Amino acid sequence: FEIELDAGSDLMETDRQRLEQILKNLLSNAFKFTEIGGVKLGISAQPGDRIAFAVSDTGIGISPEQQAGVFEAFQQADGTISRRYGGTGLGLSISRELARLLGGRITLESRVGEGSVFTLTLPRAYDAAQVPPRETPAPAPHVSPQSEPPPERRQSVSASIEDDRDHLAGTRRLLLVVEDDDRFAAIVRDLSRELGFQCIVAGTAQEALKLAKRHRPSAVVLDVGLPDQSGLTVLDVLKRDDDTRHIPIHVVSAEDHSQTALSLGAIGYLVKPVKREDLAEVLRTLEETLTRTVRRVLIVEDDLVQRDAVSRLLASGDVETVGVGTAAECLEQLRTQTFDCMVLDLTLPDASGFSLLETLSREGGHGFPPVIVYTGRDLSPDHEQQLRRYSSSIIIKGAKSPERLLDEVSLFLHQVVSELPPEQQKMIRKARNRDAVLEGRRILIVEDDVRNVYSLTNVLEPRGALVEIARNGKEALEALEQASTDPSKAVDLVLMDVMMPVMDGLTATREMRKDPRWKTLPVLMLTAKAMPDDQERCMAAGANDYMAKPLDVDKLLSLVRVWMPR
């Protein structure tokens, strides 16, 4: 790679950020399509007081009939190149538009097998009068019925059933129903009104978050299978926001993701189909939660000093703690009283925490609240899996971390963070600098664009995740194979780009799903949202979920938390 700067082209006045954006895109393409030879950036003065930036390469070249299409969004020279080299062609479309806005243009000269020269020509001094008008776009291509998303996965419109959003009374409790099945939503709406709730209905995840933010409902009934994204991400976003995390959320879904939902802070989980009386019980549970003014926590810890320390940590005006030192006392308390949350040490004098959880899971006659295992012991993968088997709401603590414990307990107690004592609020904020779900978990990033790798790493590593990198699908499969020989290097989750060189993400995911070792490994696809059927293609290949670029950091973290194995 070389840069050649001609005399007389050392000064210009333009939008530096946009100019760099165009040049980085042209250079990125040149490097991607050039295996042998070189890439050169030549900068020279041109007639008419203009500057030319010529990016030349010795790469694969583009045939004359294909050159007209490379500036159109989502096109490359042909499908073979797309599969081999990755990318969507979107960058050239944007670059051409940016060049127009700067008063210039981009031209192309190329020969197949010999290379290409993309030349950006701009005025030496920006002048708004020199900006040419936008070209009239060609008519949109007709989309055949076969390329439309299947009806069951199409974006649903805003809920079409009648609700109370236009005549809300501030004195009555408000239920938000997030459900894209209008019949089911109407049943929940009618039941909620019978129990004295007002009701508003959202048919998509996006609408649900908007309504929750605007109306701050008293409680939420949430479906997982929403058309635009998983309802679990809605749950996570609401529970990560101090303004909404206290709202009790009950999940009702056709698929069983109860372990994930409960650990994210859901108050309960029902698998469809459900009876009307079951729904009525859900709403009564939500009503009881809202009515209760005092939250109760059971602390199971044989060390009196530790028990008192945890009690002092969690105590506030509306939290009552009960401490016991043995498994027998724990069982007795649960048989006779109701608790909102239980903090459990694994070492007890009369039984291990493992056997206590086993007993609780067998005995259905008494309340079994969300359990937070709070231990200083290092847990083997087998022990961790054993603990998780007995309760879908266990959260493992790798060390005695008061800040993290307080954060988790406040989540399960549905406390309003802003109403907690100042010191507790401070501790919760400190706990969120790391992420318990990501701490120590290994994430494989499969992405050929170094900028995206850098961005994703900077999001995940500060939150405690361990990051591995592969530049294409083939390297991803090799990395998984290598990790399979060393349990300490096992990958917990994969972030997979769709368009990559050598082997694309869809092919790599299909190959992974053929191997029993990686059949259930969570794969989240990252797409350029280039085609209307992106979501279907990703899910058909075996992905758990997908996200369109440019990536929204909060949504990405929610997806990772939702699908991280528990």
C-alpha positions, -999 to +999 in steps of 0.1 A: +000+000+000+013+034-009+001+070-009+012+094-036+007+132-030+013+155-060+026+191-056-002+216-054-027+193-038-017+199-002-046+222+009-084+220+006-115+231+026-142+205+029-160+183+055-131+162+068-152+135+084-173+129+053-141+129+031-125+103+054-156+082+054-156+080+016-118+073+014-120+046+041-148+029+022-130+029-012-097+017+005-116-010+024-131-024-008-097-022-026-080-042+002-108-067+003-107-075-034-069-075-039-051-107-030-019-101-050-001-068-059-010-035-043-033-007-035-025+030-040-041+063-030-031+090-054-039+127-045-035+153-073-047+188-084-071+189-113-084+216-136-112+238-123-096+241-089-105+206-079-086+178-061-088+141-072-084+111-048-077+080-069-079+046-052-063+020-075-058-017-069-046-048-088-076-069-077-103-089-094-117-060-115-153-055-126-167-061-161-182-032-181-218-046-179-215-049-141-199-015-134-232+004-137-247-016-108-219-014-082-230+019-069-265+006-062-272-004-027-268-041-019-251-051-051-216-065-060-202-078-092-219-111-088-231-137-063-198-156-063-179-125-052-205-118-026-201-153-011-163-152-013-155-117-003-184-107+019-198-072+021-231-058+008-221-030-016-240-005+006-208+016+012-204+026-024-240+038-026-235+060+005-201+072-007-215+084-040-243+103-022-217+119+002-195+129-027-225+146-043-232+165-011-196+177-010-200+190-046-181+162-062-185+128-078-169+093-079-160+076-112-148+041-119-124+025-144-119-012-143-108-043-162-116-079-152-086-096-137-064-064-138-079-042-111-100-011-106-096+027-100-122+046-081-116+084-084-132+109-060-131+144-074-140+173-051-138+212-053-107+226-035-131+247-014-166+236-006-194+256-021-230+248-015-238+262-050-218+234-066-238+206-051-256+189-079-293+179-074-301+144-062-306+119-091-342+107-095-342+071-082-352+043-104-386+027-097-384+002-069-382-034-082-413-055-080-411-079-050-425-112-059-448-129-034-422-157-029-397-132-015-420-117+011-415-129+047-440-156+057-472-142+073-462-155+107-430-135+108-442-103+092-439-071+112-473-067+129-490-033+129-498-017+162-523-037+182-556-035+164-579-043+193-596-016+213-579-007+246-580+021+272-550+043+260-572+073+250-592+075+283-568+066+311-576+075+347-545+081+368-561+067+399-565+031+385-539+005+380-527+000+344-518-033+328-497-034+296-504-065+275-477-073+249-491-098+225-494-100+187-523-125+188-554-102+189-577-130+202-554-138+232-548-101+239-585-095+240-590-123+265-563-108+288-578-073+283-613-084+293-600-103+324-579-074+335-609-050+333-629-075+354-602-073+381-602-035+381-572-028+358-571-004+329-555-021+299-533-010+269-521-034+243-489-036+222-484-059+192-447-055+188-416-052+210-409-017+197-444-005+206-442-022+240-411-003+250-426+030+237-458+024+257-440+013+289-418+044+288-447+067+281-474+053+305-453+035+332-478+007+336-484-010+370-478-044+356-470-062+323-482-095+307-456-103+280-455-127+251-420-140+239-428-146+202-432-111+189-429-103+152-400-078+154-378-092+182-380-116+211-401-105+240-372-116+263-353-085+250-383-064+260-381-080+295-343-073+297-346-037+285-373-029+311-354-046+339-322-027+330-339+007+332-342+022+367-375+038+356-392+005+348-373-023+365-397-024+395-427-032+373-438-068+378-438-087+345-454-121+339-445-139+308-470-160+289-456-177+258-460-207+235-423-217+241-406-225+274-379-199+281-389-198+318-353-202+331-341-172+312-372-151+319-372-157+356-334-150+359-339-117+341-365-107+367-399-120+355-423-126+383-437-157+367-440-178+335-469-197+318-466-218+287-494-216+262-521-229+257-534-216+291-569-218+306-589-187+315-586-195+352-548-197+348-547-162+333-570-149+361-545-163+386-517-145+368-535-112+371-544-119+408-507-126+415-497-093+398-524-075+419-512-090+451-476-079+443-488-044+437-508-044+469-480-057+491-461-028+507-435-049+525-411-072+507-397-102+526-363-119+520-353-152+535-315-154+542-302-190+546-266-187+560-251-206+589-224-180+597-242-155+620-218-126+612-224-131+574-261-135+580-263-102+599-241-085+573-265-096+545-295-085+565-281-050+571-271-048+534-306-055+522-327-038+548-347-007+540-380+008+549-400-017+528-378-048+531-381-073+560-354-100+563-357-133+581-325-152+588-320-190+594-289-211+598-300-246+587-318-263+558-345-276+583-353-240+594-354-229+558-380-255+549-400-247+580-401-209+571-411-216+535-439-240+546-455-214+569-446-180+554-444-162+520-411-147+508-403-126+477-367-138+474-342-162+491-305-157+495-288-191+499-253-201+510-243-235+498-226-246+531-251-255+558-246-277+589-274-302+582-274-303+544-257-288+514-273-261+494-275-285+465-297-310+485-318-282+499-327-271+464-334-306+454-359-309+483-375-276+474-380-287+438-396-320+448-420-304+473-446-283+455-467-277+486-450-245+497-437-213+481-404-215+462-392-179+457-364-168+433-331-181+447-298-162+446-269-185+454-245-164+473-212-182+478-175-177+479-168-212+466-155-218+431-181-238+413-172-264+387-193-264+355-210-296+367-219-280+401-231-249+383-253-270+360-266-290+389-277-258+408-294-244+377-314-276+373-334-271+404-346-236+399-349-215+368-342-183+387-309-192+404-281-166+398-246-178+406-223-155+424-186-162+418-176-142+449-191-124+479-200-092+461-223-071+482-230-046+454-241-073+430-262-091+456-281-059+464-287-053+427-301-088+421-323-087+453-338-053+444-346-067+409-366-097+424-383-075+450-394-051+422-381-021+441-380+014+427-343+022+426-348+059+430-367+053+463-339+033+479-315+048+504-287+068+487-260+043+497-279+014+482-285+034+450-247+040+448-239+003+453-264-007+426-248+017+401-214+003+410-226-032+404-237-023+369-203-014+357-198-051+352-225-076+341-231-107+361-245-126+331-214-118+310-188-121+337-162-147+326-183-159+296-165-166+264-180-149+232-168-157+197-170-127+174-171-138+137-166-107+117-143-096+088-146-058+094-119-048+119-140-017+129-169-038+140-146-062+158-131-033+177-165-018+185-179-052+198-148-059+218-150-025+235-187-031+244-182-067+258-148-068+275-154-040+300-185-059+311-165-090+320-168-111+289-139-130+273-137-123+236-124-146+208-122-134+172-126-152+138-125-134+105-149-157+086-171-188+090-142-212+083-121-197+111-151-198+134-155-236+129-118-240+135-120-220+167-149-240+180-131-273+171-100-261+190-120-250+220-138-284+222-105-300+233-101-276+263-132-271+286-117-239+300-118-224+265-154-234+257-174-208+238-207-197+254-222-177+226-214-167+190-219-133+173-219-141+136-218-116+107-237-128+077-216-115+048-179-126+051-151-138+029-142-175+024-174-188+043-204-166+051-223-167+084-253-185+071-232-214+058-211-215+090-242-216+112-257-245+091-224-264+095-225-258+133-260-271+136-250-304+119-225-311+148-242-324+180-216-305+201-228-271+188-265-279+182-276-257+211-247-231+211-265-197+209-258-179+176-268-143+171-266-131+135-255-096+126-270-085+093-267-054+071-305-055+067-300-057+030-329-079+021-365-081+033-361-118+041-330-115+063-347-126+095-361-157+078-328-167+063-310-163+096-335-183+115-337-210+088-299-214+090-302-221+127-296-188+144-313-181+177-318-145+169-306-117+147-298-080+148-295-055+120-266-031+116-258-004+125-258-020+160-276-005+189-254-012+219-282-015+244-302-038+222-271-059+214-264-063+252-300-073+258-298-100+231-265-113+245-279-115+280-311-131+269-294-159+249-263-165+272-267-200+285-277-201+322 
